[in-house]
Amino acid sequence: MVKLETVAGEVERLRDEMVETLVELIKIPAISPDYGYEGEYDKAQKLLGIIKDWPFDKVEVYNAPDERAKNGVRPSILAYYYGQDGDKSPRLWILTHMDVVPPGDLSKWAVTEPFNPVVKDGKVYGRGSEDNGQSLVASLYAVKAMMNLGIRPKRTVILAFVSDEETGSHYGVEWLIKNHPELFRKDDLVLVPDGGNEDGTFIEVAEKSILWFKVKIRGKQVHASMPDKGLNAHRVALDLTYHLDKHLHEKYSERDELFDPPESTFEPTMVKNPADSPNIAPGEHEVVFDCRVLPEYDLDEVLGDVEKLASEVREKYRKEIDGMLLPEISVEILQRGDAAPPTDPKSEIVLLLKEALRKLRGKEAKVGGIGGGTFAAFFRRLGIPAVVWATLDETAHQPNEYAKIDNMVEDAKVMAALALL
């Protein structure tokens, strides 16, 4: 316990340096080419510059090819700090991501511009400050505190700073697992500090399946005063959306109290049609559903129900116009992630994290599941126990996003404890 208290004290001493590092990283937009930006290359170079003189035992850079990105790559950095038995020590991964989401509506950023970070009232404001800069910096300084004290932890710590978390991980964790499976071991422990609650007492061990799908309806646009001359795609879409919403909620209605909310959710989110005047009956319409489905349900069955209802609505409105049978209805999958097996609440990583929170904060943590997706799922599919945990005010993706400095410092202490206990 003396060692843990000593390391915690060293983390506290590094508080100002942690803030400076977070500020420097926020200044570099690391936004996916999916949004028309250059990706993570510049931030990766900055990070490598920061740690170049730190006594890591090994630093590796893995470049996923992506011709859209700066220099054609999406980098991920792995930095190893060996435990007491060298590279034969048991291993703890702490995975954070370098990429951030776009800033959104600039007029809503009242404290500062998104990539011009400001330190104010114990917080660091800027895009990517909480998601995922806070935890990235916390993981760095959990290790630096041990380095400064000359302490080798019980477990080798592997800090992974990866690309592409915000747009699917195809060039990040998923790419690493597919192309470098030798990096990972079944007895590894994994912490993904990319979700949590305000007091750090929630440990995520399970995630729902994710399904985003778009329904496209094609009718025929006409003047709204003569609807019989065409087919109003908007009306067809309203009918289909209502029955989809009703059917999915009624059929997939089981509850699992591990999750919050405890039931599957099926939310119509985005809509689009070309009507730009009140007197146009549109010939096209799109609606997107965001579905978060309990793991016990099969997404293929959900999609089958969507196709069946689409077919029924198609037949209800079917008519021939200009030699074509309308409406045309298609279903496009935008994103699909089938739920991974949950991490056992009695697994070593969960018990370690509970113990660390008990020792450092005097708090009892609870385990549960979430509707959102993290890259912990990739490890769970490999049979590697992974937890998602951090202390967050949950300002991610919002205007005026901030990281609370106390959260960053206190989480670094917990991360160090996971390596030491």
N, C-alpha and C positions, 0 to 999 in steps of 0.2 A: 504493500500500500504506500510505503514511503516513496518508491520509485514513481508511482502514478501521480502522487501529489507534487513531486519534483517536476515531472514533465508538464503537468497542468500549470504550474507556476511559470515555467519557461514559455509555454504558449501565451500566457497572459502578458509576459514581457514583450512578446513579439506583436502585440496588438496593433501598434502604429504601422509596423512594416506590412502587416496583413492588409490594412486599409489601403496603403500605398500601392500594393500589388493589385488589389482588386480595381482600383481606379485606373491603373495603367492598362489592364486587360479590357475594361469596359470601353475604353477609347477606340478599340479596334472592332469595327463591325465584322462579324463572322456569320454572314447570312447565306443560306443555301442558294445555289444557282436555280433551284426550283422557283425562287422568287425574283430571279434576275440579278442576283449578286454574285460575288466572286468566291464565296465559301470561306474556309477556315485557315487557309495557308498563312496569312499574315499573323493571325493570333497564335498559331502553332510556333512560328518563328520567334515571336515575342516571348512565349512561354519557355522555349528552349534557351533563349538568351538569359532569362531570369534564373534558370536552374543550372546553367552551364558550369558554375563553380561549386555547386552543392555536391557533397560526397555520396551521390547515388552509386550503387554498385554496377548498375547497368541502365542505360537509356537507349531505347529503340524507337525508331520512327517507321511506321507502316503507312504507305501511300496507296490509297484506293484510287484507281484511275477514274477520272471524270473530266472529259474534254471541255466541259462547260466551266470548270473552276479555274482559278488562277494557277498557272503552271500545270494545269491538267491533272491535279491530284487533290484528294481529300485526306489530309493526314490524321493519323492517330498516334499518340505518344504513350509509350509504356516506360515508367521509371521505377526501378527496383531498389528497395532498401532491404538488404538481407537480415534475417533473424539470427538468433544466437547460434544456430547450426548451419549458418551459411545458406547456400542455395538448396540445402536439404531440409530447411525449416518448413513447418506448415505455412500455408500462404493465405493472405488476406488481400483480396482485390477491393479497391475503392475506385469506382468508375464515375466520372463526371463528363459532361460534354462541353465542347468549346463553342458550338454554334448557338445562335440566338434567333428569335423570331424578328420579323421586320418591326419597325417602330410604330406603325399604324398612323393614326391621325395626329399629326404634329401639333395641331392647335390644342390638343388636350394635354400636352406635356407642360404643366404649370411651373414645376420646380426648376427644370433644366431641359436642355435638348437631349435626345436619347443617348448620344455618344459623347456628350460633354459632361462627365460625371461630376456630381456635387456631393460633398460630405456635409450633412446638416442634421442636427438633433439626434445624433447617434445612429444615423443611417447613411448609406451610400446609394444615391439615386442614379439611375441610368438603365438603358436596355441591357438585359442579361445580368443585372446585378444579383438578383435572387435566383434566376434561372439561367445558368447554373453556376454563375461566378462565385457566389457565396460558398457553396460546397466545394468547388474546385480549389479555392484559396484555403479553405479550412483543411482539406486533405493535404495540401502542400505543407502547411505549417504544423500539422500534427507530426509529420515526418521530420521537418526541420528542427522542431523542438528536441526530438530524440537525437538527431545528429549533433546539435549544439552541445548536448550533455554527454556525448560519447556513449549513448545507451543503445545497445542492440535489443530489439524487441523479441518477444517469444516467437512471433510470426513474421515471416517476410511480408513486407507491404509492397504491393504492386499498385502504383497510381496509374490509372488509365485515363487519359484525356482524349476523348474521341470526337469524331465529326458526326454530323448528320442525324442527331437524335430527333430534331424537331420535324424532320420530314421522312421518317421511317427507318433510319439506321441502315439503309442499304449500302451506304459508303462508310459506315462506322462499325458498330459492334457486330452486326450481321455479316458484314464483309470479312471482319477479322475471324469470326468463327468458321466461316466457309472456307477461307483461303489459308488460315493458319490455325487449324484445330490443335496443333501440337502445343499451343500456348496455354491450354486450359487442362486442368486436372479435376477428376471427380471429387477429390477431397479438398478442393479449394473452398474458401468462404468468400462470399461476395456481398458488398454493401453498395447500393445505388442511392446516394443522398440527393434524390430528386423528387421528393414528395414527403409530406408529413403534416404536422400541425403546429400551433403556436407555442406549445410548451414542450414539444419533442417527446410526447408520450405515446405516439402512434407508430407502430411497426407494421408496414404493409407486407403481407406474405402471399397475397393472391390478387389476381386481376380478372376482370370479366373479359369475355371475347369482345372484339371491336368489329363492327361492320358499318361502313359508310356506303350507301348506294344512291345512285341518281336515277330517277325515272323521267324519261323524255316522252312527251306526247306530241304527236303531230296531227293537226287537223287542217282546216283551211281558214285563213284570215279573211274577214269580210267587214263591211260597215256594220256597226252595232245596231243600226236600225233595220237591218235585213239579215237577221241571224240564220234564217232558213236557207240562205244562199251558200252557207259555208258550214264549218264545224268549229265551235269555240273550244280550243284546246284547254283553256283555263277552266271551263266548267267540267270537262272530263277529269282534269287534274284534281280539282276540288273533291269530286266524287271518289276518285281512287285514293287520294290522301286520307280522307275521312275513314274509309273502310280499312285501309292498311293500318292506320293508327288504332282503330277499334279492335281489329282482329288480332294484331300482334300482342297488344296488352292483355287481351282476354285469354289467348292460348298459352302464352309464355308468362304465366302469372305467379309461378312459385316464388317463394321468398327464402333468402339465406341471410341470416342475421350477421354472418361474418362480414357482409358488405354494407356500405353506406352510399347510396340507398340500397335496401336489401332486395330489391326486385330488378328485373331487367328493364331497361329504358329504351324507348323508341321515339326519338324526337325529330319531327320535320324541322329543318333548319333553313336551308337556302331555297329561294324560289327565283325563277327568272322567266320572263316572256318579253317579246319584242313590242308589246303595245305601249306606245308613248303618248296616247291620247285617250280621253274617256269614250270616244266613239269608235274605237277599234276593238273588234272581237278577235283576239289573237289566234293565229294558226299554230303556234308553238308554245310549249310550256315545259319547264323543268322544275322538279322538286327533289331535294336531297334529304335523306334520312340519316341521322347519327344514332346507331344502335349499340348499346352496351349490354351484353347478354350474359346471364349467369352461365358458368362453365358447364352445367349439366345439360344445357341445350346445344343442339347441333346446328351450326350456321347454315349448313346445306338445307336443312329442313326449313329454316327461316326464309332462305332465298326461294325455296320451292313454293312457299306460301305467297311470297311477293309475286312470283311469276303467275301463279294460279289466279290471284285476284286481278292482276293486270289483264289476264286473258278474259276474265269475266266482265270487266268494265269495257274492254275493247268490244266484246260482242254486244253489250248493252247499247252502245252508241253507234255501232257500225252502220255506215251508209256509203254508197258509191257517189263520188264527186269527181267529175272530169276524168272518168275512167279508172279512178283509184278507189280502193277500199280504205276508208279512214274510220277511226283514227289508227295511226301507227303508234304503238307503245313499246318502248325498249327499256331494259333495266341494265345499268352499268355499275359494276363494283368499283368504287373509288379506293377503298382500303378495306383489307380484311386481316384480322389477327385472331386466330383461334386461341382460346385461353390455354395457357400452360398449366401443368399440374402445380398446385400450390406448394409453397415451402412449408415443411412440417413446423408447426409452432414450437415443437420441442427440439428442433435442430440446433446445432452448436452455435450458429451465427445469431439466432434469435435469443438464446440463453445468454450469450456473451453481451449482446446489446442491452438486454434487460439488466444484467449485472452492472454494466458500466453506468447506466442511467441511475441505478440505485445508489452506487458508490459516489458518483459525482454530483447528482442532483437530489438524491433522496426521494426519487419518484418511481412509482410502479408503472411500467408501460403496458399497453394492451396491443394485441395483434388483431389484424383485420384485413379486409380486401377493399379494392377501389374499382371504380368504373373506368378510370383512365389507364392508358398503357405506358409502360416504361420498358427499358431494355433489360430489366431483371428477367422478363419472360424468356429471353434467349437462353439464359443460364438455366432456368428451371426446366426448359425442354431438354437440356443436356444432362439433367439429373444433378445439377450443382445447386446447392441451397443458396438463395439470394433473397435479401430483404431490401426494401426501400424505406429510408428513414432520413429525416432531417428536421430541424426546427425552423419553421417558415411562417411568415405572415401572409403567405399566399398572394403575392402581388405579381406573380409571373404573368407575362403576356399583356399586362395592363399598362395604360399610360401612367407615368410617374412611378414605374417599378422601382423598388428599393430593396436593399439587403440591410437587415438590422445588424449592426456591428457586434453586439453582444451574442446574437445567434451564431454568427460566424466563429467567434472565438470559443464559445462554449461547445459548439459542435466539433471543433478541432480537438478539444480535450477528450471528447467521447471517442473520436476516431483513433486517437493515440491509445486510449484504454483498450480498444478492441485488439490492438497489436500486442499489448503488454500483458493482458490478463490470461 
